[in-house]
Amino acid sequence: GLKIWHDLFATCVEPARMLFSMWFVALGLVVPCLAGVPPKGAKNVLWFIVDDLRPQLNEAYGQKNMITPHMDKLATSALVFDRAYAQFAVCAPSRTSFMTGRRPDRAQEFNFKDDFRQSGIGADWVTLPQHFKNHGYLTLGGGKSFHPTLPANYDEPLSWSQDEPYFPLEDDDCHKLPAVPPYSVGGSICTVPANTSLFDFRVTSKAIEWMHLAEKLKRPFFLAVGIRRPHLAWTVPKEYFELYANKDVGLPRQPTLPRDIPVIAWSNEAFTHANLNGSNFLNQGPYNQSFPDHVIQELRRGYYAAVSYVDSQIGRVLDELEALNRSDDTIVVLHGDHGYQLGEKACWTKHTNFELGTRVPLIIRAPSQAASIGRHVAAPVELVDLYKTLADLAGLPQPEASVQGKSLKSFFQKPATVPGDAVAYSQYDRCPKDPTSSDPVAKFNGDCKSTNRTDLGYMGYTIRSLEWRYTVWMRWDGSRQRGHWEDCDMSSADKFCVRELYGHLQEDMSDFEVFEPENLAAELPLADLVQNLHNQLRAHFNGDEAPVV
């Protein structure tokens, strides 16, 4: 009897606002709550969220030197979004954005200090997994879905079914593993024996268990599988590093920051130095190549090896999905949480508004949408769009009105469509080390990881259309939780307003080395374009994106 009551509670009882959706009949029989009934022919959702993954994949994004057979296979049966963008180029704000369907300005989350469940922000918001849970799905998660502790306990129990506990992230510490050469000391790269149980093996093994549990319970599932790599450190079985040991991984063709790009746009926030087997190399950017050639090449090999290892683990889950004969009724989603840089413009990791800092792989396989199979979408889209898109594809009601973004379902019927208003928005903050310094790097750069959201230094806002990226940096107005847009009024030239404009016309999206080589914002023939993009950006962030109080 207790087990029956537990299952009914886990399935039906949500926060207080959901209690009214329950109904009861006579004689003590409990009928499942209305909110707990999945739609007829409910589609499962298998969601891979891959930490720090840029579009470094062969089949989907034309990276010919990569070894990613399982993600390649997925792409051939899915819809690939060529221009998908995160809303914030660091883990916590980006993940909160796509997990809740709210942009960072609305969630008021810009670093690792705040979370949306705080009073006055989104304590009563229904998250994406919670929306599926409310409609009868078995929703289970592991690894990094939400950023750890933001919110507390990965938002358990609100977002997740209680049939199984959330499987929390555990990082792989090289010093606690049986590391082997070539990278046995630890640092940026760590190589371990083939049979080492790394976290990504454990979380994908757990996902396989969950699929079997869903079969046993005969319930549709929503599984969020948070993959740890290729986040630093690149801890991988030795065999995956050896895949690239003799490969030409190239060097950045833009190894330094061009002088016409403002230094506030550059970052070494998470990579002030590289460590290879105990040897430290200081990042020499922005106006010098960040590291010596051989260090850059080894770091790239470490990243590529981590991507190939992740591919193997995702492949295990997809193979089991097929073995269970669930591929045809399961929506598979794969994406990164933000972009990544590997020495381009002397930038490493994320933390910028550049194309490489914000662009992510986004692959969605929806077997019922025949017109989407093996196709590509050129239109810019956003990760904040995932909430409405997955609800739409699964046949669930659309979420509460405060959820932002748009459903991308129309692209599954007409992938070649490029709406005239298709744009993507992102933003990133800066908290200078020394605002009075004569050194431009110290004056404008510095991380905001633990800064109160009222005390941020600057905010950079960016808009990406099909052919252009426009970015503007300004002082942060902490009292109003928005940028000082008035600094950019033409009559206020003495205020801080720094602009960037980059052309993306007819470029090869697979060549990461050619993006944004020159800042065109000061070009007089483009003045009207700059102003139009600025007005569009300002209207979006200053109006629609005002904080909800």
Order of alpha helices (4+ residues) and beta strands (2+ residues): alpha-beta-alpha-alpha-beta-alpha-alpha-alpha-beta-beta-alpha-beta-beta-alpha-beta-beta-alpha-beta-beta-beta-alpha-beta-beta-beta-alpha-alpha-beta-alpha-beta-beta-beta-beta-alpha
